[in-house]
């Protein structure tokens, strides 16, 4: 899980060190799916200098497009 995702999960009250893998992995997958869904609406908006805003969002969380 990316550092920023971990920070946000901890802010939400999750104790990541105490979670078993059968909970941690689905939580990680959920976070990634949520971020991808949020990035979709801006996938066709290009920023100055190249690339899309969707790519910026995904890169922030170390998620490959």
N, C-alpha and C positions, 0 to 999 in steps of 0.2 A: 504494500500500500504506500502510495506517495506520501511524502512528509506533510504536505498541505492537507491531504485527505485525513491523515492521522490527527492533525491538529483539530480539524473540524469535528471529527468523530469524538474526540476527547471533550471538546466544548459542548457537544450534544449529550455528554454524560456516559459515554462508553468507556469502560476500563479495558483497553485493548490488550494489556498484558495478562489479564485474567480470562480472556475469552478462549474457549477451545477452538480448534481448527474447524470443527463442523459448524461453528457460528461465525468465526472470523472470515472465512473464505466467502460464504454467501453475502456477508456484509460488504466485503470488498467488491464483489461482483455487482451488488446493488448500487454502490457508490459510483462505479464506473459507468453503469447503464444510465444512471441519473444524469451524470455529467455529459455523456454522449447525447442524451435526449435534449438537454439544455443547449447544446452546441448546434443542433440541427437547424434551428430557424435562421442562424447567421452563416450557414455553410455556403450561401451564394453571395455573401457580401464581402467584397474584396477590399483589403486595406491598402493604404498608400505604401508602396514599396514591395508589394506582392504578398500573396497568401491570403487566406480568408480569416475572418474573425473566429470562425469555428476552429481553425487550426491553432489560433492563439489560446483559446480556452482549453483545448485538449493538451497542448504543450504545457500549460500551467500545471496540469495534474499528471504530467508524464504519461499520457495516454496516446498511443499511436493511432493515427487516423484510419 
